[in-house]
C-alpha cells in the first residue's frame, strides 16, 4: 500500500471526503471519497486541497493538486496533471502528458491528451452558484448535475429550494438560454418581463 486514509474528514455537497496520508513519506495528501478514487499502484497522487469523488479514478503517474476537483466518471492517468482550480468531470479522460490547470473545465465526453482540447465547456460564475454545461446534454448548477431535459422540468423547484431571488431566477434562465443557443438544444426557458 502506498497510502492510507486518515480519520480526518470533511463534507462538501453531501460527499464525505477522507484525507490521504502517504505511507512512505508520512506526508498528508489531498481528499478522496473512497479508495477506488486513487490507485494504490504507480505513483499517482492527490495532494493539497484537491478532491476526487464519485467513480473518478486517478492512476499511473498522474498528479491532482491545488484546488482541483475530479469527479463523476472521469479518469486522470498517465503523466497527466490537474491543478489550480481545474475541474475534470463527467466521462472526461485526461491522459498522456496533458496538463489541465488554472480555471479549466474538462467535462462530458471530452478527451485531453498531450496538450490538445477536443471540447470547451461553458462555465459561468453566477451570483449564487456556478452554472456549467457539464456535457453535451447535462448542466451543473452548484453541486447538482442534471440532464438538460430534467433541468427544464425541475428548475423552478430548485429555485424555490435554494431561495433564489427574482433577479437570480432571471439570471439563471438567461444562462440556460445562452447555453441552449451555443449548443443547439432547440429549447429556451420563458423570460418574464419585469
N, C-alpha and C positions, 0 to 999 in steps of 0.2 A: 504494500500500500504506500502511495506517495503522499496522501493527505488523509485527514480525518475531519469530521465535523465537530466544532466546539459546542458548548452549551449556550453560547451567545446567539441570540436570535433577534430578528426584527420583522415586523409585519408591514407590508406595503400592498395596497389594493387587495386586501384579504388573502395575501400569499405570505406564508411564513418562510423567511429566509434564514439559513444557518451559515455562520461564519466558517470559512475553511481555514485549517491550520496544516501547513506543510511539515511533514514528519522529519525529513532530513535536516531542515534548517530551523524548525521551530517557528518559522515566520507565519504571521496571520495573513490570510488571503482575503479574497472578496466574499461574495454571498451567493449561495446556491440554494435552490428549493429542495433538491434531493441529490443523492449520489449519482443518479442517472444523468445529471447535467454536466458533470466533469469527469472525463475518463481517468481511471487510475493508471492507465498505460501512457507511454510517451511523456512529453514534457509540457503538455497543455497546462495552463494556469489561469486562474481567475483571481484578481487581486485589486486592492484599492477599495473603492465603493461600488465596483462593478457587480451586476446582478444577472444571474442566469436562472430561468424558471421554465415551467411547463414541460414540454417534451424536447426543449432545446438541448443541444449537445455541443460541448467544446472538447476537441480531441487533437491528436497528433502533437504538433509543437505550437498550437495556436495560443494566443495571449489575448485575454479580455481584461481591460483595466480602466482606470479613471472612473467616470460615472457611467460607463457604457452599460447597456442592457441587451441581453439576448434572450428571446422568449418565443412562445408559440412552438412551432416545429422546426425552428431554424437550426442550422449546423454551422459551426465555425471550425475549420480543420486545416491541415497542412501547416504552413508557417504564417497563416493569416493573423492579423492584429486588428482588434476592435477596441477603440479607445475614445477618450474625450467624453462627449455626451451622445455618442453614436447609439443608434438603436437598430438591431437586426431582429426581424420578426417574421411571422407567417411561415412559409415554406422556403424562405431565403437560404441560400448557400453561399458562404464566404470561404474561399479556399486558396490554395497555392500561396503566393507571397502577397496576397491582397492586403491592403490597409484601408480600413474604414475608420474615419476619425472626425473630430470636430462635432458638428451637429448633424452629421449624415444620417440618413434613414434608408435602410435596405429592407424591403418587405415584400409580401406576396410571394410570387414565384421567381423573384429576382435571383440572378446568379452573378456573383462578383468573383472574378479570378484574375490574377495578375493585377493590373490597375484599371480594368475595364468595367464600366457600369452598363447593365442592359436595361435598366428601368430607373426612373427618377420619381419616386412617390411624392405627393403633395403633403405638406405638413404646415399647419398654421397654429401659432400660439394665440389662442383666444383669450378673452378676459377671464374665463372660468376654467377651461381645460384646453389641452391640445386637441386639435382636430386634424386627423391624418387619414389619408387613403392608404390603408394597410396592404391591400392587394387589388387586383382588378375589380373585385366585387365586394370588398369589405371596407368598413370605416371604423376607425378607433376614435372615440371621444373620451378623454381622460383615461381610465383604466378599462373601459368596456369596448370590445370589438364585436361588431355585428355585420351581417351582410347588408348591402345597400337596400334590398327589398325589406328586410326586417327593420332597419332603421327608419324607413319611410312609415312603417306601421306604428312604431313604438316611440318615436321621438318626443311626442307630447307627454307621454308618461315619464320619460327621462327628464324632460324639462321640469315637470312637477316634482319628481322625486328629489332632484338636486336644487330646487328653489331658484330656477333661472328667472331673472327679471325679464320684463317685456323686451328691453333692449338686447339682452343676451339671447333671447329666443330668436329675434330677428337676425342677429349676428350669425348664429349657427345655421340658420336656414340659408342665409346668403353663402356661407362656406359650402354647404351641401350643394347649392345650385351652381357655384363656381366649379366644384369638382365634377358635377354632372355634365357641365359644358366641356370641361377639359378631357374627360374620359368617355364622353359619348354615351352616357347611361340612358338618355332619352326620357328622363323624368325630371321634374322640377317640383320643389315644395312651394306651396302658396305663400306669397308675401303680402301681409295685410298692410293697408295704408294706416299711418298714424294720425 
